[in-house]
Amino acid sequence: MTTLKNFGWTENNQQAWEELRLFDVQPARIVADFGTSLKVALPNIITAELSGKLAHYTDKEHTPKVGDWVAVHVLDSGAATIESTVLRSNEIARKVAGKKVAKQIIAANVDIAFVLLALDNDFSVERLKRFLYQLSINAIEAVIVLNKADKTDDTESYISQLRSLGLPIIVSTATEGLGVNEIMARIKPGRTAILLGSSGVGKSTLTNKLLGRKAQPTNEVRESDSTGKHTTVHRELFTLPNGGLLIDTPGIRELQLWGTEEELNTDYSDIANLAAQCKYANCTHTSEQGCAIRHALQNGSLDENHYASYVKMKKELVNLAKKNTVQAQHANRRPTGKPHQKRSTRNYDILLDED
């Protein structure tokens, strides 16, 4: 018999749910997001609509995403309404693409993430580090998957660039099933995994191999630039044959960071520790005497590429913080007038513009 446990519901979830003391609703998990409608597991899979409050009065980042647990009201007719998001333990987020300053949630309540890099022109250590930062600030276990191993005769040259990260590395060729069992072994029953990566790295092919059936469409990648189209156009959570759970997502062309400089310093603790040893507290690490960062770069104990990634991400996060501050100041200056009406209109515009 299928129960919510098949979708990751635990005794801790049940205890937390009971402490919420909600009435006329039942717990469910978001298993698919098609934009205009959501599918939820009750545990039977049904289509549900957002309540008016969630649709028009709630910021987009707080509306339900795939993987979320929600409170659902089901009428006798079978129609279902999602009343609230509950028990979100973590999230994978990014800044929305473009100039707009807003947070976009990719998925919620994830235990382990497989970040795919294809062993062709897609391979980018810098992009990988951006994914790893977003995962680390929410304490999500990360595994690197080097897919399309059939595209190279020298996988070791790629692996050697990643060893310093200290993370598990799985070499795979999803089309042939290489590495699939190793990936499956890490997705324990009841655990929720997610596949992340750019378009064309083979996420949909890997999803189909893990499921043992063709659940997601796949396309060939252009050999001229190793670029693929978005074959997955929505986020969906699948149950695996071993009892694990898997979220497949559309390819991410641009991963703009969402977080803080403090979180980055925690992620790059080696650089933060060196900076603390500088002679001057306000050291810019460019020309000052007694700069521990410069000394480490000169003697080779600090890798130049590693430091360059940190500097680039730090600059991006500092700019993000400034934009968030300016946006908050502008919001505070807006005339009150009819606050409820204005708030509804403003949030509705956010829902329309974000994706």
N, C-alpha and C positions, 0 to 999 in steps of 0.2 A: 504493500500500500504506500502510495506517495504521500509524504507529509512535508511540512516546512523544513524539517531536518534535511531533506534532500536538496534544499536550496541554501543550506548553511546556517539554519536556525539552531541556536545552542541553548543550553540550560541558562547560561548567563543572559542571553537575549530574553528568554522567557521571564526571568526574574526582573530584569530591567523594565520589561513591558508591563508587568503587573504593578510595579511601583509607579508607573505613569498614571494609573487609574483612569484610563480612557473608557468612554462609554459609546455604545452603538457602532463601534468600529472593530476591525480585526486586523492582525498584522499580515503583511504581504511583502514580497520583494519585487522590485522593478527588474524585469528580465529583458525588456526591449524598449527602445526609445525611437519612435518613428517621426518625431517632431510634433505632429499634430495629435498623436495619441500614444499611450503607453500600454505595454502589456505587463501584467503582474501575476505572480504565483501566489495562490491562496491556500493550498498548493496547486489547485487546478489553474491553468493559464487562461486568463480572461483579459479583455480590453477595458481600460479604465480611463476616465477623464479627470483632469485636475479640478479641484473645487474653485469657486470664484476667488477665494482668498489667495490660493496658491497661484492662480493664473494672472491675477491683476494687481495684487497688493504685496507680493513677495518678490524680493530680488532674485534674479535668475540663479545665482549661486546657491540659494537655499531651496530651490525647487527640486523635486526628485530627479535623480539620475540613475542610470543602470547600476545595479548593485545596492541601491538604497533600500532600507526597510521603511515601510510607510504604513500609515493607519488608513484603512479603506472602509468606506461605508457601502454595503451592498443592499440594494432594494430587493423586495420580493420579486420584482420583474427581472432581476438579474443585472440591472444597470449598476455600475460601480463608480464611486467617486473617491479620489484620493484626497484625504482631508489634511494630512500633514506628513512631513518627513521626520522619522524618529530613529534613534539608535545609530546615528552615523558615527562610526569609530574612526574613520580616516577618509581621505579623498585624494585623487590625483588631479591636479589643477594646472592651468597655464593662464597666461594673459591672452585674451582674445587676439586673434590676428589683426594686424593693422594698427592704426594710431589710437583707437579707442582704449580707454583705461577701464577695463572690467575683467573680472575673474571668470574663467570658464572651467567648470568641473567636467572632467573626462569620465570618471567613474568613481564609485564609492565603495567602502567596505571591502578593500582588496588586501589579501594576505601576501601574495607573491606576484612579482611582475617579471615577465620575460621581455627583455629589450632586444629586438632583432636588428642586426646589421647584416646586410648582404655582402658577400665577398666579391664585389664588383665595384663599380663607381659609386655605390651608395655608402661605402665604408667611411665613417667619420668619427674619430675619437671625440672631437669637440661636441658633436651632436649627442653622442652617447652620454657625456658628462652632464649635459643639460637635463636629460631624462633622469639620470641618477640623482641629481640634486633634488628634482621634484619628488622623487620617491623617498629620499632620505629624510626630508623634513616631515614626512608622515610615517616614518619608521616602517616602510614597506620593503620586504625582502626583495632583493634584485638579483636576477640571473641574466648573464649576457648570452645571447644565442647568435652564433656566426652561421648564418644560413647561406645556402647556395655554395656549399663547399666544392661542388663540381665545377665551379667557375675558376678555380685556381689550383695550381700544383704546389703551392707553398702556403698552407694554412698557418704554419708556424710563424711566418713573418707577421701575420695579423695578430696571432695570439700574444706574441712577444710585446706588442704595443699596449696590451691590456693587463698584463700580469700585475703591474704595480697597483692596480685598482683593488686587488685582493678579493675579487668576486668570482663565483663559479662561472666557468665558460663552457658552453656546449656547442660543439660543431655539428651542423646538421645540413642535410639536403632534403627538404620537406617533400619534394616531388618523389623521391625514392624511399622515404621513410627513415633515412639516417638521422639518428638523434632523437627521434620521436619517443621511444621508450624511456630514454633518459629524462626527457622533459616531463612525460607523464608520471614518472616515479616521484617527482618533486611536488606534484599536485595531489596532496592527500585527500581522502574523502572528507567532504564538508568544507575544504579550503577553497577560497576563491582566487583564481589566477587571472592575469590579464596579459594580452599580447600587445606590445607597443612597438612603433617603428614608423618609418616613412612609407610612402606608397611604393609598391613593387618589391618589398623585401620578402614577401611570401607568407604573411600572416594568415590570409584566408586559406592557402594551401595547407599550412600547418594545422589550422583549426579543423579542416576536413580530415586530415590524417589522425589527429587526436580523437575525433569523434567516431572515426570509422565509417563515415558517410559524407556525401557531398551536401553540406549545409550552407556553404558560402560559395558564391560564384568566383571564378578566378580568371585573370587575363594574362596574356603574355606581356613581357616587359620589352620596351624598345631597346635593341642592342646598341643603337647609336649613342644613347646617353644613360642606359640602365634605368630609365624612368618608367614607372608604371602608373596606370590610372587607378582611381579609387574604385576597386571592385566591391569593397564593403562600404555601404553608404549610410549605415546606421550602427549603433552600438547594441550588442545583444549578448545575453548571458546564456551559456549552454551547460547542460549537465553531461559530464563525461562518463564513459562506461565504468570507470573505477570509483565513481561517487564524488569525484572532484567537480569543480565548477570553473568555467572558462569564459572570460569576456573578450570578444573580438571587437576591435575598433577600426574606424576608417584610418587610413594613413595620415600622419601628421606632417604636413609640408614645412610648417614653421612653428617651432616650439619656443614661444616667447615666455620668459620666466615669470613666475608669480611667487613671491616670497620676500624675505628681508635680508639685509646685509648680515645681520647677526646669525641667521640660519646658515648663510653661506660660510661664515667663519667657523661655524661648528662642523660643517661638512668638509671644509678645508682646514682642519685643525692644525696641520703641520705648518701651513703658511701663517695662520693666526699666532701660533706659538713663536715663530721666528720674528714676526712683527712686534711681539711683546718684548723682544730682546733688543730692539733698536735703541740707540742712545737717546733719541728724541721721541716723545710721545706722539707728536704730530708729524712723524717722518713720512715723506711721500715716496720713499724707496726709489728715488731717482738720482740724487746727487749728494745727499747728506753723508757726512762722515759718521762712522759708527752704525751704519745701516746693516742689520743682520740679514735682511732679504738680499741685498746686493752682494754681500759677502758669500752667501750660500749659492747664489747664481754663479759667481765667479769661480768658486772652488768645485762646482758641479754637484754639490749635495742637494740642490734644489733644481729640478728639471725645468728648463725654460718653457717648454710647451705647457707643462702643468701650471706654471705660474701665469702664463699668458691667458689660459682658460679662466683662471681665477679672476684676473684683472678685468677681462671682458665681461664676465658675469657680474662682477661687483659693480661695474659702471652701469650696467643695465638695471640692476636692482636699486641703485642709488637714484637713477632717473625715475624709476617706477615709484619710489617713495615720494619724490618731489611732486610728481604728477598726481598721486593720490592725495597729497596734502592740498594742492591747488584745487583739485576737484571738490574736496570736502569744504574748503573755504568758500568756494562759489556756491555750493549747496546751502551753506549757512546764511549766505547773503540774500537768497531768493526771498521775495515778498511772501508773507504768509497767506493773506487773502482767504481762500477756501482750502485749507490744508488737505482735507481728505480727498477732495476732487483733484487737486494738483498732484498729490502723491500717486493716485491711481493712474493718471495720465502719464506721468513721468516713468513709472515702472512698466507700464504697458509698452512705451516706446523702447525701453531697454530690451524687452522680450522680442520685439520685432527686429531690432538692429543687431543683436549679438551674433547670430550665426552667419 
